[in-house]
Amino acid sequence: MRKAKGVVMRKAKGFTLVELMITVAVVAILVSLALPAYRAFVLRSNRTAAIEAILTAAACEERIYSRTGQYSFDNTCKSTPDNYSKLVITKLNAGQGFRVVAIPKGGQAADPCKRLRMDHTGKKTLSGGPTKTVAECWAGR
């Protein structure tokens, strides 16, 4: 191949189509691995916020009981931890006990622990068809 007089050939700069396709494939693999782990982290984080709200509500009910001899049940102690769960306080034993339940909503409904519950004795349970154990859910795992 001859060069024309006075013409300088430059080397092409940039990426080839094959290099770009390999890069896209590597990024897709990394995202497919990271996304489920991130989703699980978000569910655990929101569950921890719900557990904190349950414990706070239970402590509030116990403070009211120690002062008045009865639980409040008037939403004095109910707080909404975030947009991912709803807190419900119900009477037990003709008003001599209570149960606090965190009901997941929105994306949190995919949480394998489902509904977290705690009663006035401190007993922690799950409802709604959980796929994890009580110990795993309440430990934040």
N, C-alpha and C positions, 0 to 999 in steps of 0.2 A: 504494500500500500504506500503510495507516495503522498508526501505532504506538499501542498501548494506553497509556493514561495510566499513567505511572510505570514502564513497562517500557523497559529500555535494551537496544538491539540491539548485540551484540558481533560483531566480525569473527572468522570462524573461523580458527584457527591450525592449522598442520601442513602436510603435503605431500599433494598429490593423487596418485591412483594412477598417472597418466601420468608425473609427476615421479619417482616411485619406480621405475617400469619403465625409464625412461631411465637412471637411476643404476645399476640392476642391469646393464643392457646395457653401459654404459661399463666397469664393473668387470670384467665377463666378458671383454670385449675386451682389457683390460689384462692380465688373468691369462693369457689364451691367448697373448699375446706374451711375457710374462715367464717363464712356466714352462719352455719349451724352453731358453731361455738359461740359466736356473738349473740345469737338469739337465745341460747341457753343462759348466757350470762345476764341478759336483760331480764329474763323470767325470774332468775334467782334474786336479782337485785330488787325487783318489784315485790317478790314474795317476802324479802327481808323488811321492806317498808310496811307491808301488811302485818307482819309479826310484831313489829314495833308499835303499830297502831292498836293491835289487840292487847298487848301488854300494858300500854298506856291507859286504854279504856278500862281494863280490869283493875289497875291500880287506883284509878279515879273512883270506880264503883266501891272498892274496898274502903277508900278514905271516907266516902259519904256514909257507908254502912257503920264505920267506927264512930262517926259523929252522931248519926241519927237513929241507928239501929235498923235501918232498912235501906235497900238499894234504890237508886233513883228511877231508872227506866224512862226518864223524860228527855233523853238525848243530851243531857248535861255532859256526859262523858264520851259521847259519840263524836268521832272526828273522821273525816275522809282522808286517808293517807295519801292518796294520789288519784289520778284518773283511771287507775288500773284495777281497783277493787272497791267494794262497797262494804262498809261496816254495819252489822246488825246486832243489836243487843236485845236478848229476849229473857223473859222471866222464867224461872224454874222453881219448883217446890213452893207454889203459892206465894211467890215473891220473896222467899228466903234464899234464893240463889239466882244466878244469871248465867247466860252463855253468850259469848261474843263470837261472831262469825265474820270472817272476811270472805266475801263472795267476789271471785275474779270477774272482770268484765273487759270487753274489747280484746286486744291481743293477748292479755293475760289469761284468758279462758283456755289457752293451749297449755297452761302450766300443768305438769303431771301430778301436782299435789292437790289440785282443784280447790275445795273450800277448807280453810284452816279454822278450827274451832277451839275455844278454851272456855271452861266453866269456872264457877266461883271457887272450886276446890283446887284449881290449877291444872286440872286434867286436860291434856292437849290431844285433840283428835282430828280426823279428816273426814270429809264427806264429799259426795258428788262423784264417786268412782275414781279415786286416786290410783295411780300406778306406782307410787313410791310409798315407802313406809313412813309412819309418824316421825320416827327418829330422823330419817333423812330430810323430811320436809321442814321440821322445826329446827334442825341444825343448820339450815340454809344450804344444803347440798343439792 
